[in-house]
Amino acid sequence: MVLIKLLIVCGAVAFLYAQLKTKDLSDWHLVTQKFTFLSFLGIVFLSFLNWFLECLKWKNLVSDFKKITFKKAVEQTLGSLTASIFTPNRIGEYVAKGMYYSKEQTKKIIFLNFLGNSVQMLVTLFFGLIGCVFFFVLSPNLLEEHDFSSGFYFGRPSFWLPV
């Protein structure tokens, strides 16, 4: 089990290194100009808050049939998120969380993980739609005023917006 976890971490590091090696980092100076130290601290804080809430969600989902500590929930959540980095559609998250439980419990764990992710997506969709409605109600002329030809990604044309 420890060897599998070590292989997952090594695979994630190798995957991230390969991704960074193939990326064009010439626009990095644009990122450093846009972000301040305060915004960096905000991003770090919100990331930790997101992980904390993700761990609480997992602890509550599993608590129906097995009581786990918050430390175990952190280990299982972060381990599964690490495994999901280099697998398509985060499928590694399901496999990795199943590894922490017996074979009899694996189906239930996969279902609970799917249920938690689905409910989270529905909540995100619901509040996102509410946000879009408020956004377009509060600023109805925004689409007419904004020049979308430059796209959203550091001034480069986006693949889905007309150029």
Secondary structure, 3 states (H helix, E strand, C coil): CHHHHHHHHHHHHHHHHHHHHHCCCCCHHHHHHHCCHHHHHHHHHHHHHHHHHHHHHHHHHHCCCCCCCHHHHHHHHHHHHHHHHCCHHHHHHHHHHHHCCCHHHHHHHHHHHHHHHHHHHHHHHHHHHHHHHHHHHHCCCHHHHCCHHHCCECCECCCCCCC
